[in-house]
Amino acid sequence: MFGYLYKVTLSVIIVSYNVKSLLEGCLLSVETAAASLSAEVFIVDNASTDGTVEYLQPRFPQFNFIRNSNTGFARANNLALEKCYGEYILFLNPDTVVPFDCFTKCISFLEQNSSAGALGVRMVDGNNRFLRESKRGLPTPSASFWKLTGLASMFPHSPFFAAYYAGHLREDKTQEVDVLSGAFMMVRKNVLNITGGFDERFFMYAEDIDLSYRILKSGYKNYYFADTVITHYKGSSTKKDIKYVKQFYKAMSQYVRKHYGNGPYAILLESGIYVRGAIAAILQVFKRDKKRII
């Protein structure tokens, strides 16, 4: 049931930008998954130019649509968070599809595990391939260094080299992890009252890592919940161009400065980030030029 006649169990927040068709599929799945719950759904549209609100608002009148200038992912989520009454808050990407029993399973797990502050789920892409960001470790200097150098990919199940993606942890087992993905992140509202929402200094990317870390620092645990699987059509709302590369590595650099200051580890790590970002930018230019030639 949607509305405020009863206590709201779940508040779902979806930030959308020019993914009208994918968002429609997401909302249909959310509607089904929330049917047995007291729930509210907020869609924050970040100045889409594809007629997202005009098309979807009449089809889902029970949901709350918020028009927003493109202030970034973190700020858009926080705008809706200010309006939420749910005991649990779900940050959900618009390019996802959730199964009918997803929400009830997740909430049941949180209700049975009082130490759990937040929960993420097993995610697969459109080809049913597991997405490694479903469970991650903190981007410590060593974990990030092995990722940046490519050794994490060479030893994908090593607890030492593959710590960034928690490669040593089984995909089919529910367990504690450090970092959850903002594509599906269910958090207790009382925990967010302690930590605050996403840090708005991150325009896009790394805000989920930052919030996961703050949840751990508040004394709660983050869990990777393997008993439900969602489909995430990863990156469908993001154009992988030079602008994307710059935003991604800028966000990672911001995270390093925020949590590691300006010490030697931070300087080394930030240098690695800039090098990796430069390489990625060069590769993007090469791909663009190659397409022009073809």
Secondary structure, 3 states (H helix, E strand, C coil): CECCCCCCCEEEEEEECCCHHHHHHHHHHHHHHCCCCCEEEEEEEECCCCCHHHHHCCCCCCCEEEEECCCCHHHHHHHHHCCCCCCEEEEECCCEECCCCHHHHHHHHHHHCCCEEEEEEEEECCCCCECHHHCECCCCHHHHHHHHHCHHHHCCCCCCCCHHHCCCCCCCCCEEECECCCCEEEEEHHHHHHHCCCCCCCCCCCHHHHHHHHHHHCCCEEEEEEEEEEEECCCCCCCCCHHHHHHHHHHHHHHHHHHHCCCHHHHHHHHHHHHHHHHHHHHHHHHHHHHHHC
